[in-house]
Amino acid sequence: MSLVKFRKRTRPFGNLITSDFFDMEDFFDNRFWNRGLINDRFWNGRTGEPALNILEKDDHFEIELAAPGFAKKDFEVTIDEGYLNISAKKEMKKEEKEEDYTRKEFSYNAFERSLLLPENVKEEEIKAKYNEGILSFKLAKKEVAVKPKPKVIEVS
């Protein structure tokens, strides 16, 4: 076990929050000034985005998105203005009626993720596959014309 010295900062509200592990200055600085409320998971209720791996090979890209608990029919994948948009939604409703009681259960899980595609991706050849909780994409690369170097003309 290693101990790390805590950097004590002054707190704007004195000792209202007494924990040394809660840094109010950092909390409000990050939330309001650096990122803004709209993109902040703490304020807009988002629980997070699925983990993503991107691997570049010579002739293609491979993308893996962790999305366990979904079925193939739950996904919607589109390409729009150079973005690969991935979204999934899953709802479950269950109702059990007996003589003296009714039990209802429901759950809802959804996410959206958009990735800006590089210019050298063949959009028409993107392939997607879902297997054991991993949504995989293979994005073929197209040949990009190499711009010639500018020709230098000597002035005489």
trRosetta pair geometry for C-beta under 8 A, 3 or more apart (Angstrom, degrees):
i j d omega theta_ij theta_ji phi_ij phi_ji
6 20 5.5 43 159 162 165 122
8 20 7.2 -55 -102 -140 87 104
9 23 6.5 63 35 -145 129 100
9 25 5.6 -90 125 23 145 140
9 26 7.9 128 29 -27 159 95
10 25 7.8 72 78 -47 60 138
11 14 6.3 -84 90 32 105 3
11 15 7.3 112 66 -77 140 35
11 16 7.7 -152 136 37 133 81
11 17 6.8 -152 -161 56 149 93
11 24 5.5 73 -144 37 95 125
11 25 7.0 -135 -118 -32 52 95
12 24 6.4 -121 29 109 93 128
12 25 6.6 127 -19 -80 101 83
13 16 4.3 -41 131 22 115 129
13 17 6.8 68 75 5 118 90
13 24 6.7 -76 21 137 105 173
15 18 5.5 33 -176 -91 86 82
17 22 5.3 -87 157 92 130 135
17 24 5.9 135 46 -55 144 122
19 22 4.4 72 78 8 112 102
22 27 7.1 -2 -178 -41 80 138
23 26 4.0 28 114 26 119 116
23 27 6.2 159 91 -24 63 87
24 27 5.2 -53 -143 34 33 118
24 28 6.3 18 165 -7 68 106
25 28 6.6 -66 -150 43 24 97
25 29 6.0 23 157 -19 64 114
26 29 5.7 -56 -137 39 28 112
26 30 6.1 23 167 -14 65 110
27 30 6.6 -68 -154 38 18 102
27 31 6.3 7 158 -12 58 118
28 31 5.7 -60 -138 42 32 109
28 32 5.7 -2 177 6 71 116
29 32 7.1 -75 -135 47 15 87
29 33 5.5 -40 -163 35 57 119
29 34 6.5 52 146 -17 73 107
30 33 7.6 -47 -82 51 8 78
30 34 5.2 -35 -136 36 46 128
30 35 6.5 17 172 7 67 109
31 34 8.0 60 17 42 15 88
31 35 7.1 -52 -139 54 23 102
31 37 6.9 36 169 -90 84 67
31 40 5.6 56 -141 -124 73 160
31 42 6.5 -63 -112 59 113 136
31 43 7.0 110 -159 -33 110 121
32 36 7.4 31 -163 -109 30 33
32 37 7.1 7 -108 -52 56 85
35 39 5.2 -116 168 80 101 111
35 40 5.5 120 105 -71 125 90
36 39 5.7 66 73 23 93 96
36 40 6.9 -157 95 -25 45 100
37 40 5.5 -65 -146 25 35 120
37 43 4.9 -61 -160 88 86 163
37 44 7.4 128 158 -48 73 93
38 44 6.8 51 -163 -63 35 135
39 44 7.8 -39 -133 -2 5 140
40 43 4.6 50 88 22 112 103
40 44 6.4 134 75 -2 61 95
41 44 6.7 -73 -126 50 25 88
41 46 4.7 -90 -131 74 79 95
41 47 7.3 100 -169 -115 114 8
41 48 6.5 34 -138 -76 148 57
46 49 7.7 6 165 -50 126 72
49 52 7.7 -21 129 -21 109 111
49 111 6.1 127 -132 -163 60 125
49 113 5.6 110 -162 -89 119 106
50 65 5.2 68 110 179 131 90
50 66 5.1 -167 -176 71 101 69
50 67 5.1 -29 -114 -75 158 77
50 111 5.9 121 -20 115 97 167
50 113 6.6 -81 42 -42 95 144
51 65 7.4 160 85 -153 49 49
51 66 4.4 21 54 24 95 124
52 63 6.8 -18 -167 -167 96 93
52 64 7.2 157 -156 83 47 54
52 65 5.3 -9 -105 -104 79 74
52 66 7.6 -127 -66 11 40 79
52 113 7.1 164 -67 -173 135 154
52 115 8.0 173 -166 -77 155 128
53 62 7.9 -10 112 112 94 89
53 63 7.1 159 84 -155 57 45
53 64 4.4 2 52 53 104 101
54 61 6.5 -14 -168 -175 91 111
54 62 7.4 157 -156 83 43 53
54 63 5.3 -8 -104 -104 74 78
55 61 6.9 151 80 -163 50 60
55 62 4.4 -8 58 58 103 100
55 63 7.8 -167 23 -72 69 36
55 64 8.0 30 -2 -2 105 99
56 61 5.4 -27 -104 -107 64 81
57 60 5.4 8 59 60 107 67
57 61 7.2 180 23 -90 74 28
57 62 6.9 48 -10 -11 110 101
58 141 8.0 -121 135 33 41 143
59 140 6.9 -22 152 -148 83 73
59 141 5.6 -148 -172 37 39 106
60 138 5.7 6 168 -176 141 85
60 139 5.9 154 -166 79 83 48
60 140 5.0 -44 -102 -106 101 43
60 141 5.7 -147 -86 -9 38 85
61 118 7.6 135 -40 20 145 121
61 121 6.9 -41 15 -101 124 112
61 137 7.8 2 104 108 91 98
61 138 7.6 159 80 -158 53 41
61 139 4.3 -7 55 59 99 108
61 141 7.1 103 -19 -58 81 93
62 136 7.0 -20 -169 -165 90 97
62 137 7.1 157 -158 82 43 60
62 138 6.0 -12 -104 -105 72 67
62 139 7.8 -164 -73 22 27 78
63 84 8.0 148 30 103 170 158
63 115 7.4 -140 -124 12 155 174
63 136 7.0 152 83 -157 57 47
63 137 4.1 1 54 51 104 108
63 139 7.0 44 -7 -10 108 112
64 134 5.4 -19 -163 -170 100 112
64 135 7.4 144 -158 76 47 49
64 136 5.3 -13 -102 -103 73 77
64 137 7.9 -155 -67 23 35 70
65 86 6.5 -167 -49 139 176 165
65 113 7.0 -180 -133 57 139 157
65 134 7.1 140 68 -162 45 58
65 135 4.4 -21 62 63 102 101
65 136 7.8 -167 22 -74 71 33
65 137 7.8 42 -7 -8 104 103
66 133 6.6 10 -158 147 67 96
66 134 6.2 -31 -103 -104 52 71
67 70 5.1 -20 144 18 105 130
67 75 7.7 90 116 -84 161 112
67 88 6.0 105 -165 12 141 163
67 111 7.5 -140 -117 46 108 133
67 130 7.7 -57 71 -134 116 110
67 133 6.4 -171 77 -171 45 60
67 134 7.4 124 33 -114 72 21
67 135 5.2 17 25 -11 125 112
68 133 3.4 -1 -94 -135 77 123
69 90 6.9 -158 131 58 93 167
69 109 6.8 6 112 81 131 164
69 133 7.1 45 -7 -114 51 98
70 74 4.3 -127 -165 69 100 144
70 75 6.6 87 149 -50 139 87
70 88 5.1 -28 -122 -178 153 143
70 90 5.6 -144 -112 -49 77 135
70 109 7.8 -130 -76 99 90 122
70 130 7.5 -86 96 -161 103 143
70 133 7.8 114 35 -123 78 56
71 74 5.1 109 55 -10 67 104
71 90 7.5 120 16 -106 82 118
71 130 8.0 109 175 119 30 149
72 75 6.4 -59 -167 23 40 109
72 130 5.0 178 -95 51 80 137
74 88 4.8 48 133 -161 98 94
74 89 6.2 -155 -167 62 86 43
74 90 4.9 -10 -132 -72 140 92
75 86 7.0 -31 -158 -162 103 82
75 87 7.3 143 -155 82 55 44
75 88 4.9 -30 -96 -93 62 95
75 128 7.8 -150 127 148 149 144
75 130 6.7 -180 -9 -61 147 143
75 135 6.6 139 -102 -113 151 140
76 85 7.9 -19 114 115 87 96
76 86 7.8 153 82 -156 53 38
76 87 5.0 -13 60 65 97 93
76 88 7.3 174 17 -82 68 44
76 89 8.0 7 1 8 109 96
77 84 7.2 -10 -168 -174 93 86
77 85 7.0 161 -154 85 44 59
77 86 5.4 -2 -108 -106 83 70
77 87 7.9 -180 -77 27 43 60
77 128 5.6 123 35 -45 172 167
78 84 7.9 165 87 -156 42 43
78 85 4.8 -10 62 59 87 109
79 82 7.8 21 -178 -96 89 7
79 83 7.0 167 -153 81 53 45
79 84 5.8 -22 -101 -100 78 59
79 85 7.3 179 -88 16 25 81
79 117 7.4 5 -140 -20 107 145
79 123 5.3 145 167 -162 163 115
79 126 7.0 137 -58 25 134 150
80 83 5.6 -23 67 58 71 95
80 85 6.1 3 21 -7 106 126
82 116 6.3 17 132 -154 99 73
82 117 5.4 -139 -176 47 66 94
83 114 4.9 0 180 -172 125 106
83 115 6.6 147 -160 71 70 38
83 116 5.8 -41 -101 -96 76 50
83 117 6.7 -175 -106 -5 20 87
84 114 7.0 156 79 -155 49 53
84 115 4.6 -13 57 59 101 96
84 117 5.6 95 -25 -59 97 104
84 126 7.2 -175 -110 -148 122 162
84 137 7.4 61 -175 -145 154 169
85 112 7.2 -17 -169 -166 89 94
85 113 7.6 159 -156 85 46 47
85 114 4.9 -13 -103 -104 72 88
86 112 7.2 153 87 -157 54 46
86 113 4.7 -12 63 63 102 93
86 114 7.4 -177 22 -79 68 39
86 115 7.6 25 -1 -1 107 100
86 135 7.1 140 -157 116 138 152
87 110 7.3 7 -177 -173 90 92
87 111 6.8 -164 -142 96 57 51
87 112 4.4 -8 -102 -105 97 77
87 113 7.4 173 -76 22 53 59
88 109 7.9 -12 114 117 99 88
88 110 6.5 -171 94 -140 57 55
88 111 5.9 12 49 49 89 81
89 108 7.8 -18 -166 -166 84 84
89 109 7.5 163 -152 89 41 53
89 110 4.3 6 -108 -106 75 105
90 107 7.9 -3 113 108 91 95
90 108 7.4 163 87 -152 55 41
90 109 4.9 -6 58 59 99 95
90 110 7.2 -179 22 -72 60 63
91 106 7.3 -14 -173 -168 86 96
91 107 7.3 171 -153 87 44 54
91 108 5.2 -3 -108 -106 77 77
92 105 7.6 -20 119 118 98 92
92 106 6.4 166 90 -152 61 49
92 107 4.7 9 50 48 105 92
92 108 7.8 -156 25 -67 67 43
93 104 7.5 -19 -167 -167 85 92
93 105 7.4 160 -155 88 40 55
93 106 4.7 -2 -105 -105 70 95
94 104 7.1 156 86 -156 56 46
94 105 4.5 -5 58 58 104 98
94 106 7.2 -174 22 -73 67 51
95 102 7.0 -10 -169 -175 93 96
95 103 7.2 162 -154 87 46 53
95 104 4.9 -6 -106 -106 81 79
95 105 7.8 -167 -72 26 42 62
96 102 7.1 161 85 -159 54 50
96 103 4.4 -4 57 58 103 99
96 104 7.7 -166 25 -72 65 40
97 102 5.0 -8 -109 -112 74 87
97 103 8.0 -161 -72 27 35 62
98 101 5.3 16 57 55 105 74
98 102 7.4 -168 29 -78 64 43
98 103 8.0 29 3 -1 101 95
117 121 4.7 -92 176 42 114 145
117 123 6.9 100 116 -88 169 93
117 139 7.2 -159 -139 -153 109 150
118 121 5.4 113 65 -23 77 100
119 144 7.0 76 107 -105 104 129
120 141 5.0 13 138 -156 104 90
120 142 5.5 -151 -168 54 65 71
120 143 7.9 -28 -149 -163 105 2
120 144 4.8 -68 -99 -46 111 119
121 126 7.3 34 166 -72 115 103
121 139 4.8 -25 -143 170 117 118
121 140 7.2 116 -157 75 62 47
121 141 6.4 -55 -98 -106 47 51
121 142 7.1 56 141 4 5 91
122 125 4.2 21 108 27 118 114
122 126 7.5 -175 94 -42 67 68
122 139 7.5 164 49 -179 66 68
122 140 4.6 -21 39 84 119 100
122 141 7.0 105 -9 168 90 5
122 142 4.8 116 -63 -50 90 103
123 126 6.2 -26 -161 -17 41 113
125 139 7.7 112 93 -153 84 44
125 140 4.4 -23 104 29 134 127
126 137 6.3 -12 -171 -166 98 106
126 138 7.3 165 -154 80 51 52
126 139 5.3 -5 -110 -105 88 75
126 140 7.6 -137 -76 16 46 77
127 137 6.9 152 81 -154 50 55
127 138 4.7 -3 57 51 102 98
128 135 6.6 -7 -168 -177 103 91
128 136 7.0 155 -155 84 52 50
128 137 5.2 -20 -99 -98 74 77
129 135 7.6 163 84 -156 41 48
129 136 4.9 -16 62 61 90 100
129 137 8.0 174 21 -78 68 33
130 134 7.3 172 -149 86 53 43
130 135 5.0 -18 -100 -103 85 71
130 136 7.5 176 -84 18 33 71
131 134 6.1 -21 69 60 68 88
131 136 7.1 -14 25 4 98 116
148 151 7.9 6 132 -43 117 85
